Amino acid sequence: AFARVRTFNSTDLRENLTGDFIENSISLQQNQTSEDSSAKSIASQQEPPLSGKSEIILVSGYSGVGKSALIREIYKSTINNKEIFISGKFDQYQRNIPYYAISQAFNDLCNQLLTESELVLNEWQDKIKRAVGNNGQVLIDVIPNLERVIGSQSPVAQVGPQEAQNRFNLVFKNFIKAICQAEHPLVLFIDDLQWADGASLKLLRTIMSDANLKHLLIIGAYRDNEVDATHPLMMTLEDIKKEQEIVSFIQLDNLRSQDVNALIADALDCQPTLTQPLTDLVLSKTQGNAFFTTEFLKSLNGEGLLSFDQTTRKWQWDVEQIQAKDITDNVVELIAGKISRLAVKTQAVLKLAACIGNRFDLSTLGIIYQHELADVFSNLFPALQEGLIVTLDNQQKSLDLESS
């Protein structure tokens, strides 16, 4: 058994978990007070890892239940401007690549460091170089952007696979200790841990088993329906727990009937008693899954089954008509149908983007797609509007394929 296991129903989390909007003016932008207070309540029960001891918080739940949204709220509730926040996401189809999410996260860190002033960047360079010694190339092989921070490094001696992994783990541990300091604690968010490779899990155990490592908070998310007690992730966490009492679990459930009804009533600006029949239908299809609930409502709107009457200035729907339409209760089919309605050019560029992984940048996609960047973005834009991809920076140079 793990320490401090807590289960949360999504009552207090319904607002942001279900997205920001439904197309054609159906708004899901609600008051975030309840979600914020829930996240703060969770945070208040934690040991303060950012003030000293390191800790892991694991958020579990089905795909689409709202794990990432909850983590964002915990993040906003618990940290201030001095912390460094980085994130990575494992990919179901990239499991053969060691340290896939770790590489993403620490490449992100390097990009953040490169935005600092020359004076601050030089301080980071010196600190990291002292930590890694003559083994900087070991890290650069996994974190290519680190070379832009510390410069080219000397080749390292060739050793066997096990020795190479042990060397990497040791060098990485020294590296992360240099990053995690009282003046700038590190928050590392890792998504889809159920797909983590063995090397990453061993690295995680090495890092978190070190009692001397301070000022690190790892927040992980995973699908609990895809793991059991014998899964490598759970076995790794059990090992960490035996050595250090630093593992906390948060289990996130589906939305309840009253939550979905409140969401729909808010979105349609009407009394909850009027939306209850629609809520019952939505629940029968989505089982209260936050992501599926949002997409189902979008599909009703898109097919004209949920529409705004300009004369009465009210939303209209017919439950019997919706039932007769026999809309799928499979979220995969629903999203596949959404993609199939996109333009052929948009579908083509999305397929290429998916081959890159769950994160991609426009420059790489442009090379594969063999089009100018303006054309790449123009063809991607309908998918961006549909919420199938999201931007990871304000310049829209890198994007993320939405998966739940």
C-alpha positions in Angstrom: 0.0 0.0 0.0 1.2 3.5 -0.8 1.2 6.4 1.6 -1.5 9.0 1.5 -3.8 7.6 -1.2 -6.8 9.9 -1.8 -9.8 9.6 -4.1 -11.5 12.6 -5.6 -14.8 12.7 -7.4 -14.8 15.3 -10.2 -17.6 17.5 -8.6 -15.2 20.3 -7.9 -13.3 19.8 -11.1 -16.0 19.9 -13.8 -15.2 23.3 -15.3 -11.7 23.1 -16.8 -11.7 19.3 -17.2 -14.2 19.5 -20.0 -12.5 22.1 -22.1 -12.9 25.8 -22.9 -15.6 25.9 -25.5 -18.1 24.2 -27.7 -18.1 25.5 -31.3 -20.7 27.9 -32.6 -21.0 29.9 -29.4 -21.8 27.1 -26.8 -19.5 28.3 -24.0 -18.0 26.1 -21.3 -16.1 28.9 -19.7 -17.3 28.8 -16.1 -16.2 30.0 -12.7 -13.1 28.2 -11.7 -13.4 28.8 -8.0 -14.4 25.3 -7.1 -11.7 23.7 -9.1 -9.1 26.1 -7.8 -10.2 25.4 -4.2 -10.1 21.7 -4.7 -6.6 21.8 -6.1 -5.5 24.0 -3.2 -7.1 21.6 -0.8 -5.1 18.8 -2.3 -1.9 20.9 -2.2 -2.5 21.8 1.5 -2.3 18.1 2.4 1.1 17.6 0.8 4.5 17.8 2.5 6.1 21.0 1.1 8.6 19.3 -1.3 9.5 22.6 -2.9 10.8 23.9 0.4 13.0 20.9 1.0 12.2 17.2 0.7 11.5 15.8 -2.8 8.2 14.1 -3.5 6.1 12.4 -6.2 2.4 13.0 -6.7 0.7 10.5 -9.0 -2.7 11.3 -10.6 -4.6 8.2 -11.9 -7.8 7.8 -13.8 -9.3 6.7 -17.1 -8.3 8.3 -20.4 -10.2 11.6 -20.7 -11.1 11.9 -17.0 -9.2 15.2 -16.6 -5.8 14.2 -15.1 -3.8 16.8 -16.9 -6.3 19.6 -16.0 -6.1 18.7 -12.3 -2.3 18.7 -12.5 -2.4 22.2 -14.0 -4.5 23.4 -11.1 -2.2 21.8 -8.5 0.7 23.5 -10.3 -1.0 26.9 -10.2 -1.9 26.4 -6.5 1.4 25.3 -5.2 4.2 27.2 -6.9 5.3 30.7 -7.5 7.6 32.4 -9.9 10.9 31.0 -8.6 10.1 27.4 -9.5 11.1 25.8 -12.9 8.3 23.9 -14.5 9.0 21.4 -17.3 7.0 18.6 -18.8 7.2 15.5 -21.0 4.8 12.9 -22.3 5.4 9.3 -23.1 4.0 8.0 -26.3 2.3 4.6 -26.9 4.1 4.3 -30.3 7.5 5.5 -29.1 8.1 3.1 -26.3 11.2 1.7 -27.9 12.9 5.1 -27.5 14.6 5.3 -24.0 14.0 8.4 -21.9 11.4 9.7 -24.4 9.5 11.9 -22.0 12.6 12.8 -20.0 14.3 14.0 -23.2 11.3 16.2 -24.0 11.2 17.7 -20.5 14.9 18.6 -20.2 15.1 19.9 -23.7 12.3 22.2 -22.6 14.5 23.1 -19.6 17.4 24.0 -21.9 15.2 26.2 -24.0 14.1 28.0 -20.9 17.8 28.5 -19.8 18.6 29.9 -23.2 16.2 32.7 -22.7 18.1 34.0 -19.6 20.5 36.9 -19.7 24.1 36.2 -20.6 25.2 36.5 -17.0 22.5 34.0 -15.7 23.2 31.6 -18.6 26.9 31.6 -17.8 26.1 30.8 -14.1 24.0 27.8 -15.3 26.8 26.7 -17.6 29.3 26.6 -14.8 27.0 24.9 -12.4 26.0 22.1 -14.9 29.6 21.6 -16.1 30.8 21.1 -12.5 28.0 18.6 -11.9 28.6 16.4 -15.0 32.4 16.7 -15.2 33.8 15.0 -18.3 30.6 13.1 -18.9 28.5 15.9 -20.5 28.2 14.0 -23.8 26.4 11.2 -22.0 23.5 13.7 -21.3 23.7 15.4 -24.7 23.0 12.1 -26.4 19.6 12.1 -24.6 19.1 15.8 -24.3 20.4 17.4 -27.5 19.6 21.0 -26.5 21.9 20.7 -23.6 24.8 21.2 -26.0 23.5 24.7 -26.7 23.8 25.5 -23.0 27.2 23.9 -22.1 28.8 23.6 -25.5 30.4 20.7 -27.2 31.7 17.9 -24.9 34.4 15.4 -25.2 33.5 11.8 -26.3 33.1 9.3 -23.5 34.6 5.8 -23.3 32.6 3.0 -24.8 31.3 0.6 -22.2 28.7 -2.3 -22.1 25.0 -1.6 -22.0 24.5 -2.1 -18.3 27.6 0.0 -17.5 26.3 2.7 -19.9 23.0 2.8 -18.2 24.5 3.0 -14.7 26.8 5.8 -15.9 23.9 7.7 -17.4 21.9 7.4 -14.2 24.8 8.7 -12.0 25.5 11.6 -14.3 21.9 12.5 -14.6 21.4 12.4 -10.8 24.3 14.8 -10.4 22.8 17.0 -13.2 19.4 17.2 -11.6 20.9 18.0 -8.2 22.6 21.0 -9.8 19.2 22.1 -11.2 17.1 21.5 -8.0 18.2 24.2 -5.6 16.3 26.2 -2.9 16.4 29.3 -5.0 14.8 27.5 -8.0 13.1 24.2 -7.2 12.2 22.0 -10.1 8.7 20.7 -10.9 8.7 17.9 -13.4 5.4 16.8 -14.9 5.4 13.4 -16.8 2.3 12.3 -18.6 1.2 8.8 -19.7 3.5 7.0 -17.3 1.8 3.7 -18.2 3.9 3.8 -21.4 7.2 4.6 -19.8 10.2 2.5 -20.9 12.2 0.4 -18.5 15.3 2.8 -18.6 13.1 5.8 -17.7 11.6 3.9 -14.7 15.1 2.9 -13.5 16.2 6.5 -13.7 13.1 7.6 -11.8 13.9 5.1 -9.1 17.6 6.2 -9.0 16.7 9.8 -8.6 13.9 9.5 -6.0 15.8 6.9 -3.9 18.5 9.5 -3.2 17.7 11.0 0.2 20.1 13.9 -0.5 18.1 15.1 -3.5 16.1 18.2 -2.4 13.7 20.7 -4.0 12.2 18.4 -6.6 8.5 17.7 -7.2 7.6 15.1 -9.8 3.9 15.0 -10.8 3.0 12.0 -12.9 -0.2 11.0 -14.6 -1.2 7.5 -15.7 -4.2 5.5 -16.8 -5.0 3.2 -13.9 -7.1 0.8 -16.1 -3.9 0.0 -18.0 -1.8 -1.0 -15.1 -1.9 -3.6 -12.2 0.3 -4.5 -9.3 2.7 -6.3 -11.6 3.1 -3.4 -14.1 6.7 -2.0 -14.2 5.4 1.4 -13.2 3.7 0.2 -10.0 6.6 -2.0 -9.1 9.0 1.0 -9.4 6.7 3.1 -7.2 6.6 0.4 -4.7 10.4 0.2 -4.6 10.6 4.0 -4.1 8.0 3.9 -1.4 10.0 1.3 0.5 13.0 3.5 0.6 11.4 6.9 0.9 8.0 7.9 2.1 7.4 10.3 -0.7 4.7 8.9 -2.9 1.2 10.3 -3.0 -1.8 9.0 -5.1 -4.7 11.0 -6.3 -7.4 9.0 -8.0 -9.8 11.0 -10.3 -13.3 9.6 -11.1 -15.8 10.4 -13.8 -18.2 13.3 -13.5 -21.4 12.5 -11.6 -24.9 13.2 -13.0 -25.2 16.5 -11.1 -21.8 17.6 -12.3 -22.7 17.0 -16.0 -26.1 18.7 -15.5 -24.5 21.7 -13.9 -22.0 21.9 -16.8 -24.7 21.7 -19.5 -27.0 24.1 -17.7 -24.2 26.7 -17.4 -23.2 26.2 -21.0 -26.7 26.6 -22.3 -27.6 29.3 -19.8 -30.8 27.7 -18.5 -32.2 26.0 -15.4 -30.8 22.6 -14.5 -34.3 21.1 -14.4 -34.6 21.9 -18.1 -31.3 20.2 -19.0 -31.7 17.0 -17.0 -33.2 14.9 -19.8 -30.3 16.0 -22.1 -27.9 15.2 -19.2 -29.4 11.7 -18.8 -28.8 11.1 -22.6 -25.3 12.4 -22.5 -24.4 10.3 -19.4 -25.8 7.2 -21.1 -23.3 7.8 -23.9 -20.3 9.1 -22.1 -20.6 7.6 -18.6 -19.5 11.0 -17.3 -16.0 10.9 -18.9 -15.1 14.6 -19.1 -13.4 14.5 -22.5 -16.1 12.4 -24.1 -18.8 14.6 -22.6 -17.3 17.7 -24.3 -16.8 16.0 -27.6 -20.3 14.5 -27.5 -21.8 18.0 -27.0 -19.7 19.4 -29.8 -21.0 16.7 -32.1 -24.6 17.5 -31.2 -23.9 21.1 -32.0 -22.1 20.3 -35.2 -24.9 18.2 -36.5 -27.5 20.8 -35.7 -29.1 18.7 -32.9 -28.2 21.4 -30.4 -28.7 24.8 -31.8 -29.3 28.4 -30.8 -32.5 30.0 -31.9 -31.8 33.6 -32.8 -35.5 34.6 -32.4 -36.0 33.3 -28.9 -32.4 33.7 -27.9 -32.4 30.3 -26.4 -30.7 26.9 -27.0 -32.9 24.2 -28.4 -32.7 20.4 -28.6 -34.9 17.4 -28.9 -33.9 14.4 -26.9 -36.0 12.0 -29.0 -34.4 13.4 -32.2 -31.0 12.9 -30.7 -31.8 9.3 -29.7 -33.1 8.6 -33.2 -29.8 9.8 -34.6 -28.1 7.0 -32.8 -24.8 8.8 -32.2 -21.9 6.5 -31.3 -21.1 5.9 -27.7 -17.5 5.2 -28.6 -15.2 8.2 -28.2 -12.7 6.8 -30.7 -15.4 6.6 -33.4 -16.6 10.1 -32.5 -13.1 11.6 -32.9 -12.4 9.5 -36.1 -15.6 10.9 -37.5 -14.5 14.4 -36.6 -11.2 13.9 -38.4 -12.9 12.4 -41.4 -14.9 15.6 -41.9 -11.7 17.7 -42.2 -10.3 18.7 -45.5 -8.1 16.2 -47.3 -5.1 18.4 -47.0 -5.6 18.8 -43.2 -6.0 15.0 -42.8 -2.8 14.4 -44.8 -0.7 16.8 -42.7 -2.2 15.4 -39.5 -1.1 11.9 -40.5 2.5 13.1 -41.0 2.4 14.9 -37.7 1.2 11.8 -35.9 4.2 9.9 -37.4 6.6 12.4 -35.6 4.9 11.7 -32.2 2.6 13.4 -29.8 4.7 16.6 -30.0 6.0 18.1 -33.2 7.3 21.4 -34.5 6.3 23.1 -37.7 9.9 23.1 -39.1 10.2 19.3 -38.9 6.7 18.8 -40.2 7.4 21.2 -43.1 10.4 19.1 -44.2 8.4 15.9 -44.1 5.3 17.5 -45.7 7.5 19.3 -48.3 5.6 22.5 -48.0 6.3 26.1 -46.9 5.7 26.7 -43.2 2.8 29.1 -44.0 1.1 26.3 -46.0 1.8 23.8 -43.2 0.1 26.0 -40.6 -2.7 26.9 -42.9 -3.5 23.2 -43.5 -3.2 22.4 -39.8 -5.4 25.3 -38.7 -8.7 23.5 -39.0 -7.4 20.8 -36.7 -6.3 23.5 -34.2 -9.8 25.0 -34.3 -11.3 21.6 -33.6 -9.1 21.1 -30.6 -7.4 18.1 -32.2 -4.0 19.8 -31.7 -2.9 22.5 -29.3 0.0 24.9 -29.4 2.8 24.6 -26.8 4.1 28.1 -27.2 2.8 31.5 -28.1 4.7 31.5 -31.4 3.0 28.3 -32.5 6.3 26.8 -33.5 5.6 23.6 -31.6 2.3 21.7 -31.2 0.9 18.8 -29.3 -1.5 16.1 -30.6 -4.3 16.0 -28.1 -4.7 12.5 -26.6 -6.5 11.6 -23.4 
